[in-house]
Amino acid sequence: SDDFGFSTVLPAGFGRVEPGIPLVPTTFLYGTFSHAANEAGLSRLYGGIHFADDNTTAQNVGYLIGVQAWAKALTFFNGSP
């Protein structure tokens, strides 16, 4: 399942690079893992850390790894070797 249901609050002034940012507490809500992955990827693009192609490739590979990891976990949950 892609369901995540995670949220976190960055307190006012949390920023280390730009002190005082954000001005007010800021809540981030992630209903799905896909949403969290997309936001993480965007932050890397906006920060100049990655190119768009890097982000797309990494998200596709990450998805495939997640599918394989979940399939393996199910074998343990179901009592199979």
N, CA, C and O atoms as a CHARMM CRD file, in Angstrom:
* protein
*
  324
    1    1 SER  N      0.83800  -1.18600   0.00000 PROA 1      0.00000
    2    1 SER  CA     0.00000   0.00000   0.00000 PROA 1      0.00000
    3    1 SER  C      0.88100   1.24800   0.00000 PROA 1      0.00000
    4    1 SER  O      1.97900   1.24700   0.55700 PROA 1      0.00000
    5    2 ASP  N      0.40200   2.27200  -0.60900 PROA 2      0.00000
    6    2 ASP  CA     1.12400   3.54400  -0.66500 PROA 2      0.00000
    7    2 ASP  C      0.76000   4.44000   0.52400 PROA 2      0.00000
    8    2 ASP  O      1.32400   5.52400   0.67400 PROA 2      0.00000
    9    3 ASP  N     -0.17100   3.99900   1.36500 PROA 3      0.00000
   10    3 ASP  CA    -0.61100   4.81200   2.50000 PROA 3      0.00000
   11    3 ASP  C      0.54200   5.06100   3.46400 PROA 3      0.00000
   12    3 ASP  O      1.30400   4.15100   3.78900 PROA 3      0.00000
   13    4 PHE  N      0.65600   6.29700   3.91300 PROA 4      0.00000
   14    4 PHE  CA     1.73000   6.67500   4.82800 PROA 4      0.00000
   15    4 PHE  C      1.15600   7.34100   6.06800 PROA 4      0.00000
   16    4 PHE  O      1.41800   6.89200   7.18400 PROA 4      0.00000
   17    5 GLY  N      0.38000   8.40300   5.89400 PROA 5      0.00000
   18    5 GLY  CA    -0.26500   9.07000   7.01300 PROA 5      0.00000
   19    5 GLY  C      0.69900   9.70700   8.00000 PROA 5      0.00000
   20    5 GLY  O      0.50900   9.59500   9.21100 PROA 5      0.00000
   21    6 PHE  N      1.72100  10.36900   7.50300 PROA 6      0.00000
   22    6 PHE  CA     2.72800  10.98900   8.36200 PROA 6      0.00000
   23    6 PHE  C      2.60900  12.49900   8.29800 PROA 6      0.00000
   24    6 PHE  O      2.29100  13.06200   7.25000 PROA 6      0.00000
   25    7 SER  N      2.86400  13.14800   9.41100 PROA 7      0.00000
   26    7 SER  CA     2.94600  14.61000   9.41600 PROA 7      0.00000
   27    7 SER  C      4.04900  15.02200  10.38700 PROA 7      0.00000
   28    7 SER  O      4.38500  14.29500  11.32200 PROA 7      0.00000
   29    8 THR  N      4.59200  16.18900  10.14200 PROA 8      0.00000
   30    8 THR  CA     5.61400  16.73200  11.02900 PROA 8      0.00000
   31    8 THR  C      5.51100  18.25000  11.01700 PROA 8      0.00000
   32    8 THR  O      5.05300  18.84400  10.04000 PROA 8      0.00000
   33    9 VAL  N      5.93200  18.86100  12.09100 PROA 9      0.00000
   34    9 VAL  CA     5.88700  20.31700  12.20700 PROA 9      0.00000
   35    9 VAL  C      7.30900  20.84700  12.36900 PROA 9      0.00000
   36    9 VAL  O      8.05300  20.41500  13.24900 PROA 9      0.00000
   37   10 LEU  N      7.66900  21.79000  11.50100 PROA 10     0.00000
   38   10 LEU  CA     8.93600  22.50200  11.66600 PROA 10     0.00000
   39   10 LEU  C      8.64000  23.74300  12.49600 PROA 10     0.00000
   40   10 LEU  O      7.81400  24.56400  12.09900 PROA 10     0.00000
   41   11 PRO  N      9.29000  23.89400  13.62800 PROA 11     0.00000
   42   11 PRO  CA     9.01600  25.06500  14.45700 PROA 11     0.00000
   43   11 PRO  C      9.52400  26.34600  13.80500 PROA 11     0.00000
   44   11 PRO  O     10.42600  26.31500  12.96700 PROA 11     0.00000
   45   12 ALA  N      8.94400  27.45400  14.19400 PROA 12     0.00000
   46   12 ALA  CA     9.40900  28.75500  13.69800 PROA 12     0.00000
   47   12 ALA  C     10.89500  28.89700  13.99000 PROA 12     0.00000
   48   12 ALA  O     11.36500  28.53500  15.06800 PROA 12     0.00000
   49   13 GLY  N     11.63300  29.43000  13.01000 PROA 13     0.00000
   50   13 GLY  CA    13.05800  29.64800  13.18800 PROA 13     0.00000
   51   13 GLY  C     13.91400  28.39800  13.08800 PROA 13     0.00000
   52   13 GLY  O     15.08100  28.42100  13.48000 PROA 13     0.00000
   53   14 PHE  N     13.36700  27.31600  12.57600 PROA 14     0.00000
   54   14 PHE  CA    14.07100  26.03400  12.51700 PROA 14     0.00000
   55   14 PHE  C     15.26000  26.04400  11.55800 PROA 14     0.00000
   56   14 PHE  O     16.22600  25.30800  11.75800 PROA 14     0.00000
   57   15 GLY  N     15.19000  26.87800  10.51700 PROA 15     0.00000
   58   15 GLY  CA    16.20600  26.86700   9.46900 PROA 15     0.00000
   59   15 GLY  C     17.61500  27.10300   9.97600 PROA 15     0.00000
   60   15 GLY  O     17.85900  27.99500  10.78800 PROA 15     0.00000
   61   16 ARG  N     18.54400  26.28500   9.48200 PROA 16     0.00000
   62   16 ARG  CA    19.94600  26.43700   9.86800 PROA 16     0.00000
   63   16 ARG  C     20.69800  27.30600   8.86900 PROA 16     0.00000
   64   16 ARG  O     21.65000  27.99700   9.23300 PROA 16     0.00000
   65   17 VAL  N     20.27200  27.27300   7.61300 PROA 17     0.00000
   66   17 VAL  CA    20.93600  28.06000   6.57800 PROA 17     0.00000
   67   17 VAL  C     20.44200  29.49700   6.60400 PROA 17     0.00000
   68   17 VAL  O     21.22700  30.43700   6.47700 PROA 17     0.00000
   69   18 GLU  N     19.13400  29.66100   6.76900 PROA 18     0.00000
   70   18 GLU  CA    18.52600  30.98900   6.84000 PROA 18     0.00000
   71   18 GLU  C     17.83200  31.12700   8.19200 PROA 18     0.00000
   72   18 GLU  O     16.66300  30.76200   8.32100 PROA 18     0.00000
   73   19 PRO  N     18.52200  31.64100   9.19200 PROA 19     0.00000
   74   19 PRO  CA    17.92800  31.77800  10.51700 PROA 19     0.00000
   75   19 PRO  C     16.61000  32.55300  10.46500 PROA 19     0.00000
   76   19 PRO  O     16.46400  33.52000   9.71800 PROA 19     0.00000
   77   20 GLY  N     15.66300  32.10000  11.27600 PROA 20     0.00000
   78   20 GLY  CA    14.36300  32.75900  11.33300 PROA 20     0.00000
   79   20 GLY  C     13.34900  32.19400  10.35900 PROA 20     0.00000
   80   20 GLY  O     12.18800  32.60200  10.36900 PROA 20     0.00000
   81   21 ILE  N     13.77000  31.26100   9.51700 PROA 21     0.00000
   82   21 ILE  CA    12.87000  30.64500   8.54200 PROA 21     0.00000
   83   21 ILE  C     12.51300  29.25900   9.05200 PROA 21     0.00000
   84   21 ILE  O     13.41700  28.53200   9.46500 PROA 21     0.00000
   85   22 PRO  N     11.27700  28.85700   9.05000 PROA 22     0.00000
   86   22 PRO  CA    10.09300  29.62000   8.68800 PROA 22     0.00000
   87   22 PRO  C      9.69900  30.60100   9.79500 PROA 22     0.00000
   88   22 PRO  O     10.09400  30.46100  10.95300 PROA 22     0.00000
   89   23 LEU  N      8.91900  31.58100   9.40000 PROA 23     0.00000
   90   23 LEU  CA     8.48000  32.59900  10.36000 PROA 23     0.00000
   91   23 LEU  C      7.47600  32.04400  11.36000 PROA 23     0.00000
   92   23 LEU  O      7.42600  32.48500  12.50900 PROA 23     0.00000
   93   24 VAL  N      6.68500  31.08500  10.92600 PROA 24     0.00000
   94   24 VAL  CA     5.66500  30.46500  11.78100 PROA 24     0.00000
   95   24 VAL  C      5.84900  28.95100  11.71500 PROA 24     0.00000
   96   24 VAL  O      6.44100  28.45100  10.75800 PROA 24     0.00000
   97   25 PRO  N      5.35800  28.21100  12.70700 PROA 25     0.00000
   98   25 PRO  CA     5.43000  26.75500  12.61800 PROA 25     0.00000
   99   25 PRO  C      4.77000  26.27500  11.31400 PROA 25     0.00000
  100   25 PRO  O      3.69500  26.74600  10.94300 PROA 25     0.00000
  101   26 THR  N      5.42300  25.34500  10.63800 PROA 26     0.00000
  102   26 THR  CA     4.94700  24.87400   9.33900 PROA 26     0.00000
  103   26 THR  C      4.72700  23.36800   9.39300 PROA 26     0.00000
  104   26 THR  O      5.63400  22.61100   9.73900 PROA 26     0.00000
  105   27 THR  N      3.51500  22.93900   9.05000 PROA 27     0.00000
  106   27 THR  CA     3.16400  21.52300   9.07500 PROA 27     0.00000
  107   27 THR  C      3.27800  20.91900   7.68600 PROA 27     0.00000
  108   27 THR  O      2.78700  21.48200   6.70700 PROA 27     0.00000
  109   28 PHE  N      3.92500  19.78000   7.61300 PROA 28     0.00000
  110   28 PHE  CA     4.00900  19.00400   6.37700 PROA 28     0.00000
  111   28 PHE  C      3.18500  17.74100   6.56400 PROA 28     0.00000
  112   28 PHE  O      3.36700  17.01200   7.53800 PROA 28     0.00000
  113   29 LEU  N      2.28700  17.48800   5.63700 PROA 29     0.00000
  114   29 LEU  CA     1.41000  16.31800   5.68700 PROA 29     0.00000
  115   29 LEU  C      1.71100  15.41200   4.50300 PROA 29     0.00000
  116   29 LEU  O      1.78800  15.87200   3.36400 PROA 29     0.00000
  117   30 TYR  N      1.88000  14.13300   4.77300 PROA 30     0.00000
  118   30 TYR  CA     2.15400  13.15800   3.71800 PROA 30     0.00000
  119   30 TYR  C      1.18700  11.99000   3.86100 PROA 30     0.00000
  120   30 TYR  O      1.38200  11.10600   4.69500 PROA 30     0.00000
  121   31 GLY  N      0.15400  11.99700   3.04600 PROA 31     0.00000
  122   31 GLY  CA    -0.82400  10.91700   3.08100 PROA 31     0.00000
  123   31 GLY  C     -0.30500   9.63300   2.47100 PROA 31     0.00000
  124   31 GLY  O     -0.73600   8.54000   2.84100 PROA 31     0.00000
  125   32 THR  N      0.63700   9.76700   1.52100 PROA 32     0.00000
  126   32 THR  CA     1.17900   8.58500   0.84700 PROA 32     0.00000
  127   32 THR  C      2.70400   8.65700   0.79600 PROA 32     0.00000
  128   32 THR  O      3.29600   9.73100   0.90300 PROA 32     0.00000
  129   33 PHE  N      3.31800   7.50200   0.63100 PROA 33     0.00000
  130   33 PHE  CA     4.76500   7.45700   0.44300 PROA 33     0.00000
  131   33 PHE  C      5.14600   8.18200  -0.84200 PROA 33     0.00000
  132   33 PHE  O      6.18400   8.84100  -0.90200 PROA 33     0.00000
  133   34 SER  N      4.30700   8.06000  -1.87000 PROA 34     0.00000
  134   34 SER  CA     4.58500   8.73100  -3.14400 PROA 34     0.00000
  135   34 SER  C      4.64800  10.24100  -2.96500 PROA 34     0.00000
  136   34 SER  O      5.52000  10.90100  -3.53000 PROA 34     0.00000
  137   35 HSD  N      3.73000  10.78700  -2.18300 PROA 35     0.00000
  138   35 HSD  CA     3.71600  12.22400  -1.92500 PROA 35     0.00000
  139   35 HSD  C      5.00000  12.64700  -1.20900 PROA 35     0.00000
  140   35 HSD  O      5.61400  13.65300  -1.56500 PROA 35     0.00000
  141   36 ALA  N      5.39900  11.87600  -0.20400 PROA 36     0.00000
  142   36 ALA  CA     6.62900  12.19200   0.52400 PROA 36     0.00000
  143   36 ALA  C      7.84300  12.11400  -0.40300 PROA 36     0.00000
  144   36 ALA  O      8.72900  12.96600  -0.33900 PROA 36     0.00000
  145   37 ALA  N      7.88500  11.09500  -1.26100 PROA 37     0.00000
  146   37 ALA  CA     9.00800  10.94600  -2.19500 PROA 37     0.00000
  147   37 ALA  C      9.05200  12.10600  -3.18100 PROA 37     0.00000
  148   37 ALA  O     10.12700  12.62200  -3.48700 PROA 37     0.00000
  149   38 ASN  N      7.89200  12.51500  -3.67800 PROA 38     0.00000
  150   38 ASN  CA     7.85000  13.64200  -4.61800 PROA 38     0.00000
  151   38 ASN  C      8.34800  14.92600  -3.96500 PROA 38     0.00000
  152   38 ASN  O      9.11500  15.67700  -4.56900 PROA 38     0.00000
  153   39 GLU  N      7.91400  15.17900  -2.73700 PROA 39     0.00000
  154   39 GLU  CA     8.36100  16.39000  -2.03900 PROA 39     0.00000
  155   39 GLU  C      9.85900  16.33800  -1.74000 PROA 39     0.00000
  156   39 GLU  O     10.55400  17.34600  -1.86500 PROA 39     0.00000
  157   40 ALA  N     10.35300  15.17000  -1.34900 PROA 40     0.00000
  158   40 ALA  CA    11.79200  15.03400  -1.09200 PROA 40     0.00000
  159   40 ALA  C     12.58000  15.29100  -2.37100 PROA 40     0.00000
  160   40 ALA  O     13.61000  15.96400  -2.35100 PROA 40     0.00000
  161   41 GLY  N     12.08600  14.74800  -3.48600 PROA 41     0.00000
  162   41 GLY  CA    12.75500  14.96500  -4.76600 PROA 41     0.00000
  163   41 GLY  C     12.76400  16.42600  -5.16600 PROA 41     0.00000
  164   41 GLY  O     13.77400  16.93900  -5.64800 PROA 41     0.00000
  165   42 LEU  N     11.63800  17.09500  -4.96500 PROA 42     0.00000
  166   42 LEU  CA    11.56800  18.51900  -5.30100 PROA 42     0.00000
  167   42 LEU  C     12.54700  19.33600  -4.46500 PROA 42     0.00000
  168   42 LEU  O     13.16700  20.27600  -4.96500 PROA 42     0.00000
  169   43 SER  N     12.68300  18.97700  -3.20000 PROA 43     0.00000
  170   43 SER  CA    13.60900  19.73100  -2.34800 PROA 43     0.00000
  171   43 SER  C     15.04000  19.60500  -2.86200 PROA 43     0.00000
  172   43 SER  O     15.81900  20.55400  -2.77000 PROA 43     0.00000
  173   44 ARG  N     15.38900  18.43900  -3.40200 PROA 44     0.00000
  174   44 ARG  CA    16.73500  18.23500  -3.94800 PROA 44     0.00000
  175   44 ARG  C     16.92400  19.02300  -5.24400 PROA 44     0.00000
  176   44 ARG  O     18.01200  19.52400  -5.52600 PROA 44     0.00000
  177   45 LEU  N     15.84700  19.12500  -6.02700 PROA 45     0.00000
  178   45 LEU  CA    15.91900  19.92100  -7.25800 PROA 45     0.00000
  179   45 LEU  C     16.05700  21.40000  -6.93400 PROA 45     0.00000
  180   45 LEU  O     16.93100  22.08300  -7.46700 PROA 45     0.00000
  181   46 TYR  N     15.17600  21.89600  -6.04300 PROA 46     0.00000
  182   46 TYR  CA    15.20200  23.31400  -5.68600 PROA 46     0.00000
  183   46 TYR  C     16.50800  23.69900  -5.00500 PROA 46     0.00000
  184   46 TYR  O     16.97600  24.82900  -5.13800 PROA 46     0.00000
  185   47 GLY  N     17.09200  22.75600  -4.27600 PROA 47     0.00000
  186   47 GLY  CA    18.34900  23.02700  -3.59100 PROA 47     0.00000
  187   47 GLY  C     19.56500  22.94000  -4.50500 PROA 47     0.00000
  188   47 GLY  O     20.68900  23.20600  -4.07800 PROA 47     0.00000
  189   48 GLY  N     19.33800  22.56500  -5.76800 PROA 48     0.00000
  190   48 GLY  CA    20.43600  22.45900  -6.72100 PROA 48     0.00000
  191   48 GLY  C     21.32900  21.25300  -6.49300 PROA 48     0.00000
  192   48 GLY  O     22.47100  21.22500  -6.95300 PROA 48     0.00000
  193   49 ILE  N     20.81500  20.26100  -5.78600 PROA 49     0.00000
  194   49 ILE  CA    21.60200  19.07800  -5.46500 PROA 49     0.00000
  195   49 ILE  C     21.53600  18.05100  -6.59400 PROA 49     0.00000
  196   49 ILE  O     22.52300  17.37400  -6.88000 PROA 49     0.00000
  197   50 HSD  N     20.36800  17.93500  -7.23600 PROA 50     0.00000
  198   50 HSD  CA    20.17100  16.96100  -8.31200 PROA 50     0.00000
  199   50 HSD  C     19.56000  17.62900  -9.53300 PROA 50     0.00000
  200   50 HSD  O     18.96700  18.70400  -9.44700 PROA 50     0.00000
  201   51 PHE  N     19.71900  16.96400 -10.67000 PROA 51     0.00000
  202   51 PHE  CA    19.03100  17.35900 -11.89700 PROA 51     0.00000
  203   51 PHE  C     17.71200  16.60300 -11.96500 PROA 51     0.00000
  204   51 PHE  O     17.54100  15.59100 -11.28400 PROA 51     0.00000
  205   52 ALA  N     16.77700  17.08500 -12.78100 PROA 52     0.00000
  206   52 ALA  CA    15.46100  16.45900 -12.89500 PROA 52     0.00000
  207   52 ALA  C     15.56700  14.99100 -13.29900 PROA 52     0.00000
  208   52 ALA  O     14.84600  14.15100 -12.76000 PROA 52     0.00000
  209   53 ASP  N     16.45800  14.66800 -14.24500 PROA 53     0.00000
  210   53 ASP  CA    16.60600  13.27100 -14.67300 PROA 53     0.00000
  211   53 ASP  C     17.06200  12.37900 -13.52000 PROA 53     0.00000
  212   53 ASP  O     16.61100  11.23900 -13.40100 PROA 53     0.00000
  213   54 ASP  N     17.95200  12.89200 -12.67600 PROA 54     0.00000
  214   54 ASP  CA    18.40000  12.12300 -11.51000 PROA 54     0.00000
  215   54 ASP  C     17.22500  11.81400 -10.59200 PROA 54     0.00000
  216   54 ASP  O     17.08400  10.69400 -10.10200 PROA 54     0.00000
  217   55 ASN  N     16.39600  12.80500 -10.36900 PROA 55     0.00000
  218   55 ASN  CA    15.25100  12.65400  -9.48700 PROA 55     0.00000
  219   55 ASN  C     14.28200  11.61500 -10.03500 PROA 55     0.00000
  220   55 ASN  O     13.83600  10.73500  -9.29900 PROA 55     0.00000
  221   56 THR  N     13.95500  11.70900 -11.31600 PROA 56     0.00000
  222   56 THR  CA    13.01100  10.77400 -11.93100 PROA 56     0.00000
  223   56 THR  C     13.54300   9.34700 -11.86700 PROA 56     0.00000
  224   56 THR  O     12.82100   8.42400 -11.48900 PROA 56     0.00000
  225   57 THR  N     14.79900   9.17100 -12.23300 PROA 57     0.00000
  226   57 THR  CA    15.40100   7.83500 -12.20600 PROA 57     0.00000
  227   57 THR  C     15.41300   7.27000 -10.78900 PROA 57     0.00000
  228   57 THR  O     15.06100   6.10900 -10.58100 PROA 57     0.00000
  229   58 ALA  N     15.81300   8.08100  -9.82200 PROA 58     0.00000
  230   58 ALA  CA    15.87800   7.62100  -8.43800 PROA 58     0.00000
  231   58 ALA  C     14.50200   7.24500  -7.90800 PROA 58     0.00000
  232   58 ALA  O     14.37500   6.25900  -7.18200 PROA 58     0.00000
  233   59 GLN  N     13.47300   8.00600  -8.25200 PROA 59     0.00000
  234   59 GLN  CA    12.13300   7.66700  -7.77800 PROA 59     0.00000
  235   59 GLN  C     11.63200   6.37900  -8.41700 PROA 59     0.00000
  236   59 GLN  O     10.96500   5.58300  -7.75700 PROA 59     0.00000
  237   60 ASN  N     11.94200   6.16500  -9.68900 PROA 60     0.00000
  238   60 ASN  CA    11.53800   4.92000 -10.34700 PROA 60     0.00000
  239   60 ASN  C     12.25100   3.72000  -9.73200 PROA 60     0.00000
  240   60 ASN  O     11.62600   2.69200  -9.47000 PROA 60     0.00000
  241   61 VAL  N     13.54800   3.84800  -9.50400 PROA 61     0.00000
  242   61 VAL  CA    14.31200   2.76000  -8.88900 PROA 61     0.00000
  243   61 VAL  C     13.82300   2.52300  -7.45800 PROA 61     0.00000
  244   61 VAL  O     13.66700   1.37600  -7.03800 PROA 61     0.00000
  245   62 GLY  N     13.58400   3.59300  -6.71500 PROA 62     0.00000
  246   62 GLY  CA    13.07900   3.46400  -5.35300 PROA 62     0.00000
  247   62 GLY  C     11.75100   2.73800  -5.29800 PROA 62     0.00000
  248   62 GLY  O     11.51600   1.93200  -4.39800 PROA 62     0.00000
  249   63 TYR  N     10.88200   3.01800  -6.25300 PROA 63     0.00000
  250   63 TYR  CA     9.59400   2.32800  -6.31600 PROA 63     0.00000
  251   63 TYR  C      9.80700   0.82700  -6.53200 PROA 63     0.00000
  252   63 TYR  O      9.19000   0.00500  -5.85500 PROA 63     0.00000
  253   64 LEU  N     10.67800   0.47600  -7.47300 PROA 64     0.00000
  254   64 LEU  CA    10.94100  -0.93800  -7.75400 PROA 64     0.00000
  255   64 LEU  C     11.55300  -1.65000  -6.54600 PROA 64     0.00000
  256   64 LEU  O     11.21800  -2.80100  -6.26600 PROA 64     0.00000
  257   65 ILE  N     12.43900  -0.97400  -5.84000 PROA 65     0.00000
  258   65 ILE  CA    13.02000  -1.55300  -4.62900 PROA 65     0.00000
  259   65 ILE  C     11.93400  -1.77000  -3.58100 PROA 65     0.00000
  260   65 ILE  O     11.91100  -2.80300  -2.91200 PROA 65     0.00000
  261   66 GLY  N     11.03700  -0.80300  -3.43800 PROA 66     0.00000
  262   66 GLY  CA     9.93600  -0.93700  -2.48900 PROA 66     0.00000
  263   66 GLY  C      9.03900  -2.11400  -2.80900 PROA 66     0.00000
  264   66 GLY  O      8.61300  -2.83400  -1.90600 PROA 66     0.00000
  265   67 VAL  N      8.74700  -2.32000  -4.08500 PROA 67     0.00000
  266   67 VAL  CA     7.91400  -3.45400  -4.50700 PROA 67     0.00000
  267   67 VAL  C      8.60400  -4.76700  -4.13500 PROA 67     0.00000
  268   67 VAL  O      7.96900  -5.67400  -3.59600 PROA 67     0.00000
  269   68 GLN  N      9.89300  -4.86600  -4.41900 PROA 68     0.00000
  270   68 GLN  CA    10.63300  -6.09100  -4.10100 PROA 68     0.00000
  271   68 GLN  C     10.74400  -6.30600  -2.59100 PROA 68     0.00000
  272   68 GLN  O     10.61100  -7.43300  -2.11400 PROA 68     0.00000
  273   69 ALA  N     10.98400  -5.24000  -1.84600 PROA 69     0.00000
  274   69 ALA  CA    11.09200  -5.35900  -0.39100 PROA 69     0.00000
  275   69 ALA  C      9.76600  -5.80400   0.21600 PROA 69     0.00000
  276   69 ALA  O      9.74200  -6.63100   1.12700 PROA 69     0.00000
  277   70 TRP  N      8.66700  -5.25800  -0.28700 PROA 70     0.00000
  278   70 TRP  CA     7.34900  -5.63800   0.22400 PROA 70     0.00000
  279   70 TRP  C      7.04900  -7.09500  -0.10000 PROA 70     0.00000
  280   70 TRP  O      6.51300  -7.81800   0.73900 PROA 70     0.00000
  281   71 ALA  N      7.39200  -7.53600  -1.31700 PROA 71     0.00000
  282   71 ALA  CA     7.17700  -8.93300  -1.70000 PROA 71     0.00000
  283   71 ALA  C      7.97400  -9.85900  -0.77800 PROA 71     0.00000
  284   71 ALA  O      7.46500 -10.89800  -0.35700 PROA 71     0.00000
  285   72 LYS  N      9.20600  -9.49300  -0.46500 PROA 72     0.00000
  286   72 LYS  CA    10.03200 -10.30100   0.43900 PROA 72     0.00000
  287   72 LYS  C      9.44400 -10.29400   1.84600 PROA 72     0.00000
  288   72 LYS  O      9.38400 -11.33900   2.49400 PROA 72     0.00000
  289   73 ALA  N      9.01300  -9.13900   2.32300 PROA 73     0.00000
  290   73 ALA  CA     8.41700  -9.05600   3.66100 PROA 73     0.00000
  291   73 ALA  C      7.18800  -9.94600   3.76300 PROA 73     0.00000
  292   73 ALA  O      6.97100 -10.59200   4.78800 PROA 73     0.00000
  293   74 LEU  N      6.38500  -9.98300   2.70900 PROA 74     0.00000
  294   74 LEU  CA     5.18300 -10.82200   2.72600 PROA 74     0.00000
  295   74 LEU  C      5.52500 -12.29500   2.89600 PROA 74     0.00000
  296   74 LEU  O      4.76900 -13.03600   3.52400 PROA 74     0.00000
  297   75 THR  N      6.66500 -12.73200   2.34000 PROA 75     0.00000
  298   75 THR  CA     7.03300 -14.14100   2.52000 PROA 75     0.00000
  299   75 THR  C      7.27300 -14.44100   3.99800 PROA 75     0.00000
  300   75 THR  O      6.93000 -15.52700   4.46600 PROA 75     0.00000
  301   76 PHE  N      7.85200 -13.50500   4.73400 PROA 76     0.00000
  302   76 PHE  CA     8.06800 -13.71000   6.16800 PROA 76     0.00000
  303   76 PHE  C      6.75100 -13.62200   6.93700 PROA 76     0.00000
  304   76 PHE  O      6.50800 -14.41500   7.84700 PROA 76     0.00000
  305   77 PHE  N      5.90800 -12.66300   6.57400 PROA 77     0.00000
  306   77 PHE  CA     4.62100 -12.51800   7.24700 PROA 77     0.00000
  307   77 PHE  C      3.75900 -13.75800   7.06300 PROA 77     0.00000
  308   77 PHE  O      3.00400 -14.14000   7.95700 PROA 77     0.00000
  309   78 ASN  N      3.87900 -14.38000   5.89700 PROA 78     0.00000
  310   78 ASN  CA     3.05700 -15.54800   5.57400 PROA 78     0.00000
  311   78 ASN  C      3.72000 -16.86000   5.98200 PROA 78     0.00000
  312   78 ASN  O      3.16000 -17.93000   5.74200 PROA 78     0.00000
  313   79 GLY  N      4.90000 -16.79700   6.59400 PROA 79     0.00000
  314   79 GLY  CA     5.56700 -17.99400   7.08100 PROA 79     0.00000
  315   79 GLY  C      6.31900 -18.77400   6.02700 PROA 79     0.00000
  316   79 GLY  O      6.64100 -19.94200   6.24800 PROA 79     0.00000
  317   80 SER  N      6.61100 -18.16900   4.88900 PROA 80     0.00000
  318   80 SER  CA     7.36900 -18.84500   3.83700 PROA 80     0.00000
  319   80 SER  C      8.84100 -18.45700   3.95200 PROA 80     0.00000
  320   80 SER  O      9.16600 -17.38000   4.45000 PROA 80     0.00000
  321   81 PRO  N      9.73300 -19.34000   3.48700 PROA 81     0.00000
  322   81 PRO  CA    11.16600 -18.99900   3.54700 PROA 81     0.00000
  323   81 PRO  C     11.54900 -17.92700   2.55400 PROA 81     0.00000
  324   81 PRO  O     12.71400 -17.53600   2.48600 PROA 81     0.00000
